[in-house]
Amino acid sequence: MSARQRITADTPPRKRKTVTLSTLAEKKALGEPIVMVTAYDYPSASVAEEAGVDVVLVGDSGAMTVLGYQSTVPVTLDEMLILAAAARRGLTTPMLIGDLPFGSYEGSDVEAVKTAQRFVKEAGCDAVKLERGGSSVERARAIVEAGIPVMGHVGLTPQTAIALGGYRSQGRTAEKAMQVVADALALQEAGCFAIVFEAVPAELSEAVMPHIEIPVIGIGAGPATDGQVLVFHDLLGIYDGHAARFLKRYANIRAQMVAGVSRYGEDVRTRTYPEPDHTYTMAPDEAARLRAELKALDRSPSEL
């Protein structure tokens, strides 16, 4: 065994430090890619924790992947808070961000701040995320001024996908690209600590990166961004919905889950499960006493 191997074998793994806003800013400055993934419950969050990701987003995509809605629009604030609180219990190190659902922040700055406060107080989130530029810039500013970190989101914004012409790439002309850039710069100026670029041309991301001082997390935005995010159920092949162009599947867990449950069903129907190793037993004398007691119950009142 080499000296290096001995050091590796004898040295316990270093405990990861909690990811903070400063951590993300430092990673951007050093050019270290930021790893972000969604999670919606304790099991998925604990997997993200053990896998060593930097940021966990409780995305409103959970409306579809976990709750079975057809889009992100129907999910309620209370439902999102339940998902976020469950994810919180599975995390120690990554930063946890809660996605403000459609209809929970657009109406006014007061509404936006109250919604963000609930994510922090009730679910234990470290920060929140909201979509779009426009009026969302002022909502972001208000939340930041209330002391809660905000992540912006530009490009394809699923909550308003209908207004954008559906779930399709945004900013594919110079004019449209400049609108995405304008939204990103406005969110940065409002105090956002990071921005998600979704489904925009790689050329757009590469061109604008020198003008963005805060971390940019891409999803379908090319390799030039400071980090990447994918949906947990998509990258692991759990969700069988439409796969976006940018998705890379790193596993096919759904097929294994179906196969496992099918094998279980077959064993139950053929009575090969449970086997002796899966059952509890009584001491022989206690079992005999039980049978005697039950036999007594079978006698008629006259016999007793």
N, C-alpha and C positions, 0 to 999 in steps of 0.2 A: 504494500500500500504506500502510495506516494505521500509526501508531507501535506500536499493540498487535500488529498482524499482523507487523511487523518483529521485535518482541521474541520473538514465538512462533516465527517462522521461524529466527531467529539463535540462540535459546537451546536448547541440547541438553536432552532430557527429564531431569528429576531422577531420580536413582537412588532406588528405593524402599527404605525401611528395613526391616530384618527385623522381622516381627511377633512381639511377645513378650506375656507375660501383662500387662505394664504397658500395652502398646499397646491391648489389648482393654478393660482397665479404663478407660483414658482415653477410648476411643470411647464406652463406656457413659456416662461422666460428661458427655461433650459431646453426647450424643444422636446420634452418628454411627453409622449402621447397619453391622453387621458382616456381611461376605459370606463364607459358608462353602459348600464344595462337596466331594463325595466324589471320590476318585481311587484307582485300584488298580494303576497301573503307571506306567512312565516317560512314555509318550505323554500319558496323561490328566493326569498331574501337571504336565508341561511346558506343556500348554494352560492349566491353572489358573494357573500361574506367569505366563505371558504375558498372561493376561486380567486379572491384578491382584487376584485374590481374597485375602482376609485369612487364611483358615484352610482347610486341606485335611484331611479326615477319611478315613482308610483304613477305611471302614465294613465291618462284616461283611455288608452287603448285597452285597459282592463275591462272596459265596458263590453268589448267584443270577445277578448281572449278568455275572460273569467266569468263574466255575467251573461254572456250570450246575446247581447244587443247587436243590431245590425250595423250600428255606427257608434261613434263616441258621444253623439249628441244627447241621447236619453239618460245617461248616467247621472245620478244625483250627487249633491255634495255629501250627504250622509253616507252614501255607498262608497264614495271615494275615501272618506275618512276612515271607514271600517277597513278598507284595503290597506291604507297607509299605516294605520295603527298595527295591523298584523305584520306588515313588512318591518316596521320599527323593532318589533320583538325579535326579529331574526338578525339584526345588524348590530355591530359594535364599531367597526372601523369606517366603512364607506359613508360618504355624505348622503343623506336622505332628502329627496326633493319630492314635493307633492304637486301634482298637476291640477290646477284650478279648472273644474269642469265648466262646460258651456252653460251660461246663464247664471253663474255664481259670482261674477265680478264685473261684467260689462256695464251694468246700470249706473254705477257711480263710484267715486273714489271710496266713499264710506263703505259701500257694499264690498268692494275689492279688499279693503283692509280687514274687515270683519271675517271674510272668508279665509284670508291668509292667516289670520290669528288663530282660527279654529284648527288649521292644519298644524300649526306649531303647538298649541296648547293641548289639543285633544289627541293628535296622532303622533306628536313628537318629531315632526319634520324639522330639518335644519333650514330649509328654504322652500320656495314655491316656484312654479313655472306657469307662465301664461302665454297665449298665442297672439300673433299679429303685431303690426305696428298701429298706426292710426290712433284711435282712442285708447288702445291698450298701453300706449306709451305713458299717458298720464296716469293710468291705473298702476303701472309698474312704479312710476315715480312716487305715488302716494304710499304704496306698500313699502318701498325702500325707506322713505322718510319715517315710516312707522317702526322701523328697525328690523324689518324682515328681508333677508336677501331674496332677490328675484332673478330667475333665469328667463330670458326671452326666447321667442320661437318665431322664425320667419321662413319664407318659402312656401311649401305646401303646409297649410295649417288645417288639419282634419276637421276641426270644429266648424270651419266655414268653407269646407271643400266644395259645397254646392255653388257658392258664389264664385269660386275659382274655376269652375268648369269641371269639377270632379276631382278624383284622386289622380292627378297628373303632375308632371314636373313643371316647376314654375321658373320664370326668369330666363326664358330661352331666346329672347330677343334683347338687344341692348337696352331698349326702353323699359321692358319688364324687369330686366336685371337691375337697372338703376333704382327701380322701386323697391326691390328686395334690399339693395344696399342702403337706401334711404331709411327703411324701416330698422335695419340692423344698427345703423349709426344713431338713430333716434333712441333706440332702446339702450344703447351704450351710454348715451348722454344722460338718460334718465336714471342711471345708476345700476343697471343690471350687472351682475357679476359674471355672467356667461350668456351665450346665445346658441340655440339649436338652429342649424341650417338643414332643412329637410327638402329632399327631392329638387335640388337645383343643379345646374350644370357645373361640372368640375372647373370649367374655365372661370365661372363667376366666383367660386370660392377662392381659387388661386389668385385672382385679380384683386379681390377685396381684402384678403388676409392682412396685407401690410397696413391697412387702414383701421383694423380692429385691434384694440388694445386689450380686450378681455378674451378669455378662452372661448373658442368656437367649437361646438360639438356637432359633427356631421352625421346625417343619416341619409344616405343617397346623395351626398354632396361632394364626393371625390376624396382624394387622399391629402389634400392640402390643409384641412382643418386641424385643430389642436387635439382632437379626439374623435371617437366614434361612439354611437349608441345603436343598439338593436333591441327589439322586443324579445324578452325571455322566451316566450312561447313560440316565436318564429325561428329564432336561431337554433333552438333545440328540437324543432319539428314536432311540437305538441299541438299547436293550432293548425287546423287544416283549411283555413280560409285562403283568400287570394294572396299569392306571394308577390311582393313588389320586386321590381328589377334589381334593387340594391340589396336584397336579402341573400345572405349566404347561410345555408343550413350547416351547422357544425355537428348535428346529431339528428336522429330520427326517432325520438323518444315515443311518439304516439304509436308507432307500429309495435314497439316493444311493449307498451302498456296494453294495447289491444290483445297482443299475443299472450301476455301474462294472465289477463283476466279471462281470456278464452280457455286457457289451460286449467285455470282454477275452476271454471264452470264445468268443464269436462270431468274433472276429478270429483266434484260434488255429485254430479249426475250418475257417475259410475261407482260411487261410494268408496273411492280410493283415497279420499280425504274426508276426515282427518285420519292419519295413521297413528299407531301407538305412541310415537315420539311427540305427537301434537296433543296428547290428552293428559288429564290429571287422574290420579288414582287414589283409592282409599286403602287403608290397612285391611287385610283380609278379615280380621275379626269385626271391624266396624262395618264392612260391607255385609257380612253375615247378619249382624244385628239389624242393619237397615232392612234387609230382605224379610227378616222375621217381623219387624214392625209393620211393614207394608202388607205382609200376609195377614196380619191380624186385622188390618183395615178391611180386608176382603170378606171377613166373616159377617154373617147376619146378626142383628141385635140379639136374637134368641140364642145364638151360639155363644155370644159373649156373656 
